[in-house]
Each structure stands twice: as structure tokens, then as C-alpha cells.
Amino acid sequence: METIFNCRWSAPSAIFLWRYITISKEIQHEINNEIRDREVRVIDENGEMLGVMATKEALRISDEKNLDLVKVSPNAKPPVCKILDYGKFRYEEIQRVKEAKKNQKAVVIKEIRMSVRVEEHDINVKVKNCLKFLEQGNRVKVSIRFRGREMAYTDRGKDVLLDFAERASELGVIEKTPKMEGRSMAMFLAPKKDK
């Protein structure tokens, strides 16, 4: 017996649909008969205030204009509703959310690891890498791992970290001072903000 499976959705359109659904779930409004409040403050399609009125009256006005009554501010007393084309309003709102997500910048933390017995050349290389990270606008976590008997010399580790911060001070500032975290000590550097 042969089974035939017809799918109208291709993979790219299914991904687009999934993305549209996830974005649209974030934005929800009560419209028309979903509004259960007795009185609402109504704004018409031109942005003019029509005043506080019964929900039935507001629905009648929106039906006459062939538009929707949308609750835009549910927490106000009384709730604020607008008379508008809900499909167009929804599309514009989804586009605004997409644009806002696109403009967000993720904070990146780069990590540089050293030991207490680090040599001068190694510090110079690590400072050079740190300056490159700070120039790109990333935060840098500089950490020292203490092994075995090195735990007795945590003060040396703090000195190494503060010396490192001083060498990188042309592009970065100390955001969090050196602090012990288990068997390691960490310090955070952030890029300098130009004024």
C-alpha cells in the first residue's frame, strides 16, 4: 500500500510562518466583541478623542465605519480603545517589534586566562588581544587559575591582574575589581566610553 503525503508548505515558508507566529504571540489585543468592559475611552481613526462611552456604543460606531474597535491600553481606568483597521495595525506593530529586535546589540564577553607565574612576553601578547577585544566594543574577563600551592599566593594574582588592567587602560576601564571565585580570581574590563 502506497501512502502519498502532500505538503503545501516548503521549509523556508514554514520557518517564516513560525517566526511570524512567535512574534505575533508577543503582541495581543482584545478586539471588537472580545472587549468585556462596560465603559471605554474611545479614540477614532483620526486620533480624535470621542470620550468615555459604553462598549456597545463604541462597537456600533466602529461597525458604521467598517473598522475594528481595539483595546490599546487595558490597564487605564477606563480602558482606552481605538477605532482602526486591525489588520494594518497588527502588521505595523509586528514590523516595529522586528525592527527593535534587529537593532538590539548582544553583549559579548571575551575571556583571557593567565597563571600567577606568567612571563612578560605572554602578558604583552594577552594585553594586545585584550586591546583588540575592547576596540571591538566587547567586555573582557581576565582570570587567573590557582593550582596546588599557588592558592597561598592569591595576593600575587591580584597584583598581576591590576598590572594587566593598567597596561590595558588606554582603551579599557575596570568594571569589576579582582575577586576570588573558587580556585580562580577574575576581573572584568569594559571599553572606555568616549564623551
C-alpha positions in Angstrom: 0.0 0.0 0.0 1.4 3.4 -1.0 1.0 6.5 1.1 1.0 9.9 -0.6 1.9 12.9 1.6 1.1 16.3 0.2 2.6 19.3 1.9 1.7 22.8 0.8 4.5 24.3 3.0 8.1 24.4 1.9 10.8 24.7 4.6 11.5 28.4 4.1 7.8 29.4 4.3 7.3 27.2 7.3 10.2 29.0 9.1 8.7 32.3 8.1 5.3 31.3 9.5 6.9 30.0 12.7 8.8 33.3 13.2 5.6 35.3 12.4 3.6 33.3 15.0 6.2 33.7 17.7 6.4 37.4 17.2 2.7 37.8 16.9 2.2 35.9 20.2 4.0 38.7 22.0 1.5 41.2 20.9 -2.1 40.6 21.8 -5.0 42.9 21.9 -8.7 42.5 22.6 -10.8 43.5 19.6 -14.5 44.0 18.9 -16.6 41.5 20.9 -13.7 40.3 23.0 -13.8 43.6 24.9 -15.8 42.9 28.1 -15.6 46.3 29.9 -18.8 48.3 30.4 -17.2 51.6 29.5 -14.2 52.5 27.4 -12.5 55.7 26.4 -12.6 55.8 22.6 -10.2 57.4 20.1 -11.3 57.5 16.4 -9.2 56.7 13.3 -8.0 60.3 13.0 -6.7 60.3 16.6 -9.5 62.5 18.0 -10.9 61.7 21.4 -14.6 60.7 21.3 -14.8 60.4 25.1 -15.9 57.7 27.5 -18.9 55.7 26.3 -20.5 52.3 26.7 -18.7 49.5 24.8 -21.8 48.7 22.8 -22.0 52.3 21.6 -18.3 52.2 20.6 -18.8 48.9 18.7 -21.7 50.4 16.8 -19.6 53.4 15.8 -16.7 51.2 14.6 -19.2 49.0 12.7 -20.6 52.0 10.9 -17.1 53.0 9.8 -16.3 49.3 8.8 -13.3 49.3 11.2 -12.4 47.4 14.3 -12.5 48.5 18.0 -9.1 47.6 19.5 -8.2 47.9 23.2 -4.8 49.5 23.2 -4.4 50.4 26.9 -6.1 47.8 29.0 -4.7 49.0 32.4 -6.1 52.5 32.1 -9.3 53.5 34.0 -11.4 53.2 31.9 -9.5 51.2 29.2 -8.5 53.1 26.1 -9.8 51.7 22.7 -9.1 52.9 19.2 -11.2 52.6 16.1 -8.9 51.4 13.3 -8.1 48.7 10.7 -6.8 45.9 12.9 -5.0 44.0 10.1 -3.0 47.1 9.2 -2.4 48.0 12.9 -1.2 44.4 13.6 1.2 44.4 10.6 2.8 47.7 11.6 3.2 46.6 15.2 4.9 43.3 14.2 7.2 45.3 11.9 8.1 47.6 14.8 8.9 44.6 17.1 11.1 43.0 14.3 13.0 46.3 13.8 13.5 46.7 17.6 14.9 43.1 17.8 17.2 43.7 14.9 18.7 46.8 16.5 19.4 45.2 19.8 23.1 44.6 20.4 24.2 41.4 22.3 26.8 41.9 25.0 29.8 39.8 24.2 32.3 38.8 27.0 35.7 37.6 25.8 37.9 35.7 28.3 41.7 35.8 28.8 43.2 33.3 31.1 46.6 33.5 32.8 48.5 32.0 35.6 50.3 33.6 38.6 53.7 32.7 37.0 53.1 34.4 33.7 56.1 35.8 31.8 56.5 39.3 30.4 56.1 38.3 26.8 52.9 36.4 27.5 51.4 39.4 29.3 52.2 41.6 26.3 50.5 39.2 23.9 47.4 38.9 26.1 47.2 42.7 26.6 47.4 43.1 22.8 44.5 40.7 22.4 42.6 42.4 25.2 43.0 45.8 23.5 41.7 44.3 20.2 38.6 43.0 22.1 38.0 46.3 23.8 38.4 48.2 20.5 35.6 46.0 19.0 33.3 47.1 21.9 33.4 43.8 23.8 33.8 43.3 27.6 36.8 41.2 28.7 37.0 38.8 31.6 40.6 38.4 32.8 41.1 35.4 35.1 43.9 33.6 36.9 43.7 30.0 37.9 45.5 28.9 41.0 46.8 25.4 41.1 48.0 23.5 44.2 50.2 25.6 46.4 49.6 28.7 44.3 46.5 29.2 46.5 48.8 30.6 49.1 49.8 33.4 46.8 46.5 35.0 45.8 47.9 38.5 46.5 50.4 37.9 43.7 47.5 37.0 41.4 45.7 40.3 42.3 48.9 42.3 41.6 49.2 40.6 38.1 45.5 41.4 37.3 45.9 45.1 38.4 49.1 45.4 36.4 47.2 43.9 33.4 44.4 46.4 33.8 46.9 49.3 34.0 48.5 48.1 30.7 45.1 48.0 29.0 44.0 51.3 30.5 44.3 53.2 27.2 41.1 51.5 25.9 39.5 49.9 28.9 38.4 50.6 32.5 38.0 48.1 35.4 34.3 47.2 35.6 34.6 44.7 38.4 37.7 44.6 40.6 39.6 41.3 41.0 37.6 38.8 43.1 38.1 35.2 44.1 35.7 32.7 42.5 36.6 29.2 43.8 40.2 28.4 42.7 40.4 31.4 40.3 40.4 35.1 40.5 38.6 37.2 37.9 38.4 40.8 36.9 36.2 42.4 34.2 37.3 45.2 31.9 34.9 47.3 29.8 35.6 49.6 26.9 36.0 53.3 27.7 33.1 55.4 26.7 34.0 58.5 24.7 32.4 61.7 26.0 
